[in-house]
Amino acid sequence: MLNKKNKKPVVTTKKEEKKQVIYPIIELEGNGQLILPDHIVTQINYLHGKVGKEEWSGMLLYDVISGTPAKPDGFVLEAKHIFLMDIGTAAYTEYETDGDIVDIYDNLEDAMEWKTGHIHTHHDMGTFFSGTDMSELNDNVDKHNYYLSLIVNFAGTFSAKVAFLSDTDNSELNFIDDSGKRQNFKVPNPLKNMVTIEMDIYYGMKDDFFYNRYHQVVKKIEAAAKAKAAAVSKKWGKGSYHNSHLGGSSQLDEIEFNTLPALRGVGATDSTDAKELTDREVERLARNVIGVTADMSELRSVYSVLFTLSKAKSSEMEYYYTYLADNVGSVIEAFFDQELQSDEMDAVLTEISASMLRYQAIPAIVEVVKGINTVLSEFGLAFRTSESEEELEDQLEFETLQNDMM
């Protein structure tokens, strides 16, 4: 507006908003432990059942059992209660704390002694920390001494991180000037980093008879699958694939990849034509071909399996590729419940590769897609070679028989 006395304009401005701080991230080596007791798993399943396809989120109350964030290997937390805050959409959920949180302290006797974190769903997706999830950690880490975030999904493959802020050791920074010289300077306030700790999930399950039965059934399935794989391998030999570009030697004795070919409930109908797979059948087959280890067998999509693989160590991936090469044939034959000819196998391998190539633009999984397609390509070549050798042997046997009869 215009000041009438001196005729000069008077500028009015809105109150300057506080700029959002984006903290550099430091991931500590070693994992902590988050224990989910029976009643927490029950609460998660209850909310999954009630809410359905929409994502939900809330406060996660937890207690410190032992250790500190300074030593992740001995840092143990236990979840105590889930306080639902929001039911969102099929793709998004968020909330702000309000007066409802008073109910926590009115109804839970020990709540004042517990810490508060965050829990939300990914539903059918894998439980990785996406860019949005890391932003949520960034936005809330300064409100807690340390902050726990737990991501859950329908498949029960949960992920958790603890985050806290830390000052840098000194406030002196440096840069290289235009003449190539290093210039040092100081900042008035120490810089802060967001330090994160990956938390392994443990279940505080007390009914040993019930829960141990799962492992007994898994072992029976493993034994049956290995027997079938051994029988199938006689037809084209047992391959061995080592992806040397991953680096490092294979340390099979140190890897707990408990092998379990994903053959449960994957069979198509007897009339399924390998050359005429539907989109749904391709997705199911691809998921089961690449999800050949026990810790991946419950994942619900090709993307989920690929993303899980992308987080494995190099030595684990070397072992995984070898195991995939050895078992891809048995998984495919179990799906079709019949032997395939080389042209049929080529069609199947092409469809499996196509189902993964749609994700190759995602940086996190591009190398995994390349590695798996290399394995599939080498397997296809070995399969065709084996079939050609069998045809040649049959031809020689026929010619020998004819010569003997003359």
C-alpha positions as CSV (number, residue, x, y, z in Angstrom):
1,M,0.0,0.0,0.0
2,L,1.0,3.7,-0.3
3,N,2.1,5.8,2.7
4,K,0.3,9.2,2.2
5,K,2.8,11.2,4.1
6,N,6.0,10.5,2.2
7,K,4.3,8.9,-0.9
8,K,6.7,6.0,-0.7
9,P,5.4,2.4,-1.1
10,V,5.4,0.3,2.0
11,V,6.1,-3.4,1.4
12,T,4.5,-6.0,3.6
13,T,5.7,-9.6,3.6
14,K,4.3,-12.8,4.9
15,K,6.1,-14.4,7.9
16,E,9.1,-16.3,6.4
17,E,8.5,-20.0,6.6
18,K,11.2,-22.2,8.1
19,K,13.2,-24.0,5.5
20,Q,13.0,-27.8,5.5
21,V,16.3,-29.4,6.5
22,I,17.5,-32.4,4.5
23,Y,20.0,-34.4,6.6
24,P,22.9,-36.3,5.0
25,I,22.4,-40.0,5.9
26,I,24.9,-42.3,7.5
27,E,24.0,-46.0,7.7
28,L,25.7,-47.8,10.7
29,E,27.2,-51.2,10.2
30,G,25.5,-54.0,12.1
31,N,21.8,-54.6,12.7
32,G,19.7,-54.1,15.7
33,Q,16.7,-56.3,16.7
34,L,13.0,-55.4,16.9
35,I,10.9,-58.0,18.6
36,L,7.2,-58.2,17.6
37,P,5.3,-60.2,20.2
38,D,2.2,-62.3,19.4
39,H,-0.2,-59.5,20.3
40,I,1.5,-57.0,18.0
41,V,1.3,-59.5,15.1
42,T,-2.4,-59.9,16.0
43,Q,-3.0,-56.2,15.9
44,I,-1.3,-55.9,12.5
45,N,-3.4,-58.7,11.1
46,Y,-6.6,-57.3,12.6
47,L,-6.0,-53.9,10.9
48,H,-5.1,-55.6,7.6
49,G,-8.4,-57.4,7.8
50,K,-10.5,-54.5,8.8
51,V,-9.0,-51.8,6.6
52,G,-8.5,-53.9,3.5
53,K,-7.0,-52.4,0.4
54,E,-6.4,-48.9,1.9
55,E,-3.1,-48.1,3.6
56,W,-3.1,-47.3,7.2
57,S,-0.6,-45.8,9.6
58,G,-0.2,-45.0,13.3
59,M,2.0,-44.6,16.3
60,L,4.1,-47.6,17.4
61,L,4.8,-47.7,21.1
62,Y,7.9,-49.6,22.0
63,D,10.4,-50.3,24.8
64,V,14.1,-50.7,25.0
65,I,15.1,-54.2,26.1
66,S,18.9,-53.8,25.9
67,G,21.8,-51.8,24.4
68,T,22.0,-48.4,22.8
69,P,22.2,-47.1,19.2
70,A,25.9,-46.7,19.6
71,K,26.3,-50.5,19.3
72,P,23.6,-51.8,16.8
73,D,24.5,-55.5,17.3
74,G,23.3,-55.4,21.0
75,F,20.5,-52.9,20.5
76,V,17.1,-54.7,21.1
77,L,13.7,-53.1,21.0
78,E,10.3,-54.6,21.6
79,A,7.0,-53.3,20.2
80,K,4.2,-52.8,22.8
81,H,1.2,-51.3,21.2
82,I,-0.2,-49.9,17.9
83,F,-2.3,-46.8,18.0
84,L,-4.1,-46.3,14.7
85,M,-4.0,-42.7,13.5
86,D,-5.1,-42.8,9.8
87,I,-6.8,-44.9,7.1
88,G,-5.7,-43.4,3.8
89,T,-6.1,-44.4,0.2
90,A,-4.8,-47.5,-1.7
91,A,-1.5,-45.6,-2.3
92,Y,-1.0,-43.1,0.6
93,T,-1.4,-42.5,4.3
94,E,-0.3,-39.7,6.6
95,Y,-1.3,-38.2,9.9
96,E,-0.5,-35.5,12.5
97,T,-0.7,-36.1,16.2
98,D,-3.8,-34.6,17.9
99,G,-5.7,-34.8,21.2
100,D,-6.5,-38.5,20.6
101,I,-3.1,-39.5,21.9
102,V,-4.3,-38.8,25.4
103,D,-6.2,-42.0,25.1
104,I,-3.0,-43.9,25.0
105,Y,-1.9,-42.8,28.5
106,D,-5.5,-43.2,29.9
107,N,-5.7,-46.8,28.8
108,L,-2.1,-48.2,28.8
109,E,-0.6,-48.3,32.2
110,D,3.0,-48.3,31.2
111,A,2.7,-46.0,28.2
112,M,4.5,-43.1,29.9
113,E,7.6,-45.4,30.1
114,W,7.6,-46.3,26.4
115,K,8.9,-44.6,23.4
116,T,6.8,-43.7,20.3
117,G,7.7,-44.5,16.7
118,H,5.8,-44.9,13.5
119,I,4.1,-47.9,11.7
120,H,2.5,-47.9,8.2
121,T,1.6,-50.4,5.4
122,H,2.9,-51.2,2.0
123,H,0.2,-53.8,1.4
124,D,1.2,-55.9,-1.7
125,M,4.5,-54.2,-2.2
126,G,7.8,-55.2,-0.6
127,T,8.6,-53.5,2.7
128,F,11.6,-51.5,1.6
129,F,12.3,-47.9,2.7
130,S,11.2,-45.8,-0.3
131,G,12.2,-42.2,-0.9
132,T,8.9,-41.2,0.8
133,D,9.7,-43.4,3.8
134,M,13.2,-41.9,4.2
135,S,11.7,-38.4,3.9
136,E,9.3,-39.3,6.8
137,L,12.3,-40.4,8.9
138,N,14.0,-37.1,8.0
139,D,11.0,-35.0,9.0
140,N,10.5,-36.7,12.4
141,V,14.0,-37.7,13.5
142,D,14.6,-34.3,15.3
143,K,11.5,-34.8,17.5
144,H,13.0,-37.9,19.3
145,N,16.2,-39.0,20.9
146,Y,16.0,-41.8,18.4
147,Y,13.1,-42.7,16.2
148,L,11.7,-46.1,15.1
149,S,9.8,-46.7,11.9
150,L,8.2,-50.1,11.0
151,I,6.8,-51.0,7.5
152,V,4.4,-53.9,7.3
153,N,2.6,-55.7,4.4
154,F,0.1,-58.5,3.7
155,A,2.9,-61.0,3.1
156,G,4.4,-60.5,6.6
157,T,7.8,-59.5,5.3
158,F,8.4,-56.5,7.6
159,S,11.2,-53.9,7.6
160,A,12.3,-51.4,10.3
161,K,14.9,-48.7,10.8
162,V,15.9,-46.6,13.8
163,A,17.2,-43.1,13.1
164,F,18.8,-40.4,15.2
165,L,20.7,-37.1,14.6
166,S,24.4,-36.7,15.2
167,D,26.7,-33.7,15.0
168,T,29.8,-33.9,12.8
169,D,33.1,-34.2,14.6
170,N,34.1,-30.6,13.6
171,S,32.7,-27.6,11.9
172,E,35.5,-27.1,9.4
173,L,34.7,-27.7,5.8
174,N,36.8,-27.3,2.6
175,F,36.5,-26.9,-1.2
176,I,38.9,-26.7,-4.2
177,D,39.1,-23.2,-5.6
178,D,39.4,-22.3,-9.3
179,S,43.2,-22.4,-9.0
180,G,43.1,-26.0,-7.8
181,K,44.0,-25.1,-4.2
182,R,42.2,-26.5,-1.2
183,Q,40.4,-23.8,0.9
184,N,39.3,-24.5,4.5
185,F,36.5,-22.6,6.2
186,K,34.4,-22.9,9.3
187,V,30.6,-23.0,9.7
188,P,29.0,-21.3,12.7
189,N,27.0,-24.4,13.7
190,P,28.0,-28.0,13.6
191,L,26.4,-29.9,10.7
192,K,24.1,-32.8,11.6
193,N,23.7,-36.2,10.0
194,M,20.8,-38.6,10.2
195,V,22.2,-41.9,11.3
196,T,20.1,-45.0,10.6
197,I,20.2,-48.5,11.9
198,E,18.7,-51.5,10.1
199,M,16.6,-53.6,12.5
200,D,16.2,-57.3,12.1
201,I,12.7,-58.5,12.9
202,Y,12.1,-61.2,15.5
203,Y,8.8,-62.7,16.6
204,G,8.2,-63.1,20.3
205,M,6.1,-66.3,19.7
206,K,5.4,-68.5,22.8
207,D,3.5,-71.4,21.3
208,D,6.4,-73.5,20.2
209,F,4.3,-76.5,19.2
210,F,2.3,-74.4,16.8
211,Y,5.2,-72.3,15.3
212,N,7.7,-75.2,15.1
213,R,5.2,-77.0,12.9
214,Y,5.9,-74.5,10.1
215,H,9.6,-75.4,10.0
216,Q,8.7,-79.1,9.9
217,V,6.5,-78.6,6.9
218,V,9.1,-76.4,5.2
219,K,11.7,-79.2,5.6
220,K,9.4,-81.7,4.1
221,I,8.7,-79.5,1.1
222,E,12.5,-78.9,0.7
223,A,13.2,-82.6,0.7
224,A,10.5,-83.3,-1.9
225,A,11.6,-80.4,-4.1
226,K,15.3,-81.5,-4.0
227,A,14.3,-85.1,-4.9
228,K,12.3,-83.8,-7.9
229,A,15.2,-81.4,-8.9
230,A,17.7,-84.3,-8.8
231,A,15.5,-86.4,-11.0
232,V,15.0,-83.6,-13.5
233,S,18.7,-82.6,-13.6
234,K,19.6,-86.0,-15.0
235,K,17.9,-85.0,-18.3
236,W,20.2,-82.0,-19.0
237,G,22.8,-82.1,-16.3
238,K,23.3,-79.8,-13.3
239,G,24.7,-76.4,-14.3
240,S,26.9,-74.1,-12.3
241,Y,26.9,-70.4,-12.8
242,H,29.2,-67.9,-11.1
243,N,28.7,-64.2,-11.9
244,S,32.3,-63.1,-11.7
245,H,31.6,-59.4,-12.1
246,L,29.9,-59.4,-8.7
247,G,33.3,-59.8,-7.1
248,G,34.4,-61.9,-4.2
249,S,34.4,-65.6,-3.8
250,S,31.4,-67.7,-3.1
251,Q,31.1,-68.4,0.7
252,L,28.4,-71.0,0.7
253,D,29.0,-72.2,4.2
254,E,28.4,-68.7,5.6
255,I,25.1,-68.1,3.8
256,E,21.8,-68.9,5.4
257,F,19.8,-69.0,2.1
258,N,17.9,-72.2,3.1
259,T,16.9,-73.3,-0.4
260,L,13.3,-73.9,-1.1
261,P,12.2,-74.2,-4.8
262,A,8.9,-72.2,-4.9
263,L,6.7,-75.1,-6.1
264,R,3.7,-74.7,-3.8
265,G,0.5,-74.0,-5.6
266,V,2.2,-72.7,-8.7
267,G,1.1,-75.4,-11.2
268,A,-1.0,-74.3,-14.2
269,T,-3.7,-76.5,-15.6
270,D,-2.7,-79.5,-17.7
271,S,-4.0,-77.8,-20.8
272,T,-1.7,-74.7,-20.5
273,D,0.3,-74.2,-23.7
274,A,3.9,-73.0,-23.1
275,K,3.6,-70.8,-26.2
276,E,0.3,-69.2,-25.2
277,L,0.8,-68.0,-21.6
278,T,-1.6,-65.4,-20.4
279,D,-0.3,-62.3,-18.6
280,R,-1.3,-63.7,-15.3
281,E,0.4,-67.0,-15.9
282,V,3.6,-65.2,-17.0
283,E,3.6,-63.2,-13.8
284,R,3.0,-66.3,-11.6
285,L,5.7,-68.4,-13.5
286,A,8.3,-65.6,-13.4
287,R,7.7,-65.0,-9.7
288,N,8.3,-68.6,-8.9
289,V,11.3,-69.1,-11.3
290,I,13.2,-66.2,-9.7
291,G,11.8,-66.6,-6.1
292,V,13.6,-69.9,-5.4
293,T,14.7,-69.3,-1.9
294,A,12.8,-69.6,1.3
295,D,13.0,-66.0,2.4
296,M,11.5,-64.9,-1.0
297,S,8.8,-67.6,-1.5
298,E,6.0,-65.6,0.1
299,L,6.5,-62.4,-1.9
300,R,3.6,-61.5,-4.1
301,S,5.1,-59.9,-7.3
302,V,8.0,-60.1,-9.6
303,Y,9.1,-56.6,-8.6
304,S,9.1,-57.6,-4.9
305,V,11.4,-60.5,-5.6
306,L,13.7,-58.4,-7.7
307,F,13.9,-55.6,-5.1
308,T,14.6,-58.1,-2.3
309,L,17.5,-59.6,-4.4
310,S,18.9,-56.1,-5.0
311,K,19.6,-55.8,-1.3
312,A,21.6,-59.0,-1.1
313,K,25.4,-59.1,-0.7
314,S,27.7,-60.0,-3.7
315,S,28.6,-63.4,-2.2
316,E,24.9,-64.1,-1.7
317,M,24.0,-63.1,-5.2
318,E,26.8,-65.4,-6.6
319,Y,25.2,-68.3,-4.7
320,Y,21.7,-67.3,-5.8
321,Y,22.6,-67.3,-9.5
322,T,24.2,-70.7,-9.1
323,Y,21.1,-72.0,-7.4
324,L,18.8,-70.4,-9.9
325,A,20.7,-72.1,-12.8
326,D,20.4,-75.5,-11.1
327,N,16.7,-75.2,-10.4
328,V,15.0,-73.2,-13.1
329,G,14.3,-76.3,-15.1
330,S,12.5,-78.1,-12.3
331,V,10.4,-75.1,-11.4
332,I,9.2,-74.6,-15.0
333,E,8.4,-78.3,-15.5
334,A,6.5,-78.3,-12.2
335,F,4.5,-75.3,-13.4
336,F,3.5,-77.1,-16.6
337,D,3.5,-80.6,-15.2
338,Q,5.1,-81.9,-18.3
339,E,8.3,-82.0,-20.2
340,L,8.9,-79.1,-22.7
341,Q,10.5,-79.2,-26.1
342,S,13.3,-76.7,-26.9
343,D,11.0,-74.3,-28.8
344,E,8.5,-74.4,-25.9
345,M,11.2,-73.7,-23.4
346,D,12.5,-70.8,-25.5
347,A,9.0,-69.3,-25.5
348,V,8.7,-69.6,-21.7
349,L,12.2,-68.1,-21.1
350,T,11.4,-65.2,-23.4
351,E,8.2,-64.4,-21.5
352,I,9.9,-64.6,-18.1
353,S,12.6,-62.2,-19.3
354,A,10.0,-59.8,-20.7
355,S,8.2,-59.8,-17.3
356,M,11.4,-58.5,-15.7
357,L,12.6,-56.1,-18.4
358,R,9.7,-53.7,-17.7
359,Y,11.5,-53.0,-14.3
360,Q,15.0,-52.6,-15.8
361,A,14.8,-48.8,-15.7
362,I,14.7,-48.8,-11.9
363,P,18.3,-48.2,-10.9
364,A,18.2,-50.4,-7.8
365,I,17.4,-53.6,-9.7
366,V,18.9,-53.1,-13.1
367,E,21.9,-55.3,-12.3
368,V,19.7,-58.0,-10.9
369,V,17.6,-58.1,-14.0
370,K,20.8,-58.4,-16.2
371,G,22.2,-61.2,-14.0
372,I,19.0,-63.3,-14.0
373,N,18.6,-62.9,-17.8
374,T,22.2,-64.1,-18.2
375,V,21.4,-67.2,-16.2
376,L,18.2,-67.8,-18.2
377,S,20.0,-67.4,-21.5
378,E,22.7,-69.9,-20.5
379,F,20.2,-72.3,-19.2
380,G,18.2,-72.1,-22.5
381,L,21.4,-72.8,-24.5
382,A,22.2,-75.8,-22.2
383,F,18.7,-77.1,-22.6
384,R,18.8,-76.9,-26.4
385,T,22.2,-78.5,-26.5
386,S,21.0,-81.3,-24.2
387,E,18.0,-82.0,-26.4
388,S,20.2,-82.0,-29.5
389,E,22.5,-84.5,-27.9
390,E,19.5,-86.7,-27.0
391,E,18.2,-86.6,-30.5
392,L,21.6,-87.5,-31.8
393,E,21.9,-90.4,-29.4
394,D,18.4,-91.7,-30.4
395,Q,19.4,-91.4,-34.1
396,L,22.6,-93.4,-33.5
397,E,20.7,-96.1,-31.6
398,F,18.2,-96.4,-34.4
399,E,21.0,-96.6,-37.0
400,T,22.8,-99.2,-34.9
401,L,19.6,-101.3,-34.6
402,Q,19.1,-101.1,-38.3
403,N,22.6,-102.3,-39.0
404,D,22.3,-105.2,-36.6
405,M,19.1,-106.3,-38.4
406,M,20.8,-106.4,-41.8
